[in-house]
């Protein structure tokens, strides 16, 4: 696209609170209203920049990108919240999608609550995109660890 945004489908978690207590992490679904707002913001910024250039007005433009660390910090906070949500569910089995498989570990995403964790036992043969049943074996909210084994 020459003007606009690249649409990339990512799944973000949205915290769900009941009576002031965190009770779940659910997918933050895209919808037409959010897309419309984003498109209008892009169009407004582009039109304003072109107007200023056409009229010879000086302007400062910058491309803002979230700092690399910010994404990692946000993931860690959500993971810590998720570990806290799961602390009483050791031994529960979940359907999972393999999201990473490398020398540093094999990682899966469960859908309810929407979380990622590491497969610490039985990860052999799992590859990105595979589905698997996993059992929760350990959580540590302080260290943001969520560990599974293949069920």
C-alpha positions, 0 to 999 in steps of 0.5 A: 500500500502506498498510503495506509497500514499493513493489516496483520492479524495478531491476537491480543489479550484483553483483561476481564474484571468482575467486581474489581478482580481479574477473572480472565484474559480473552481475545481482543477481537477486531471489529469494524468500528476499530478498523474505521477509527484506525483508517480515519486516523491514518487518512487524517494524518496523511491529509494534514501532512499533504496540506502542510507541504502544499502550503509550504508550512514547515512540519515535523513528522515522525514514525512512531514505533513501539519500543522493542522492550515495550512489547516484551514488558506488556507480554510479561505483565499479561503472562504474570496476570495469566499465571495468577489466573491459573495458579489453582488449575495445576493438572488441568488439560487444555487444547493448545496451538504450538506458536514456537519451536526452537532450541530455546523451547517449545511454546503453546497458546491456550485460548481460555484464558488466552495465554502462552506458555512453555512445554517443558515435557513431551515437546519432542516432535511438536512444530509451529502450527500443530495442535496438542493437548497440554497439561498445566504443570507449574505457574509462577506469577512473580517470574511470569512462568507458565509451564505445560507438558504434553497430555 
